[in-house]
Amino acid sequence: TERIRDIVTNSKEISRNLNIHVILLSQINRGVESRDNKRPSMSDLDGAGTIEAEADHVINLYRPWVYDNSANRETVELIVAKNRHGPYPETVFAKFHGPTTKFTPDEANNTPF
């Protein structure tokens, strides 16, 4: 956790100094697999306390097909767990194209992207 704290804090400083966005990826802990609802929450992130304190935005990715083989392999949920400058929580549905790592609006769910 000390290492995570250093990375998050330094990234935040770089973002401020250079006036750029910095995107960090975080692993979730295995506790999510023991729950009925597998959607990740802020507390599932490694180093959650530091991330919650420093991050301006936290978006959790939920891929239903990981837990249900019959689920659509293109639909993903982008769960806004933190948005320092706007409303949250909110879930945005998107289509995911794995080979290109591209997200596009999911018109079937009629959700603005």
Disulfide bonds with the S-S distance in Angstrom:
none
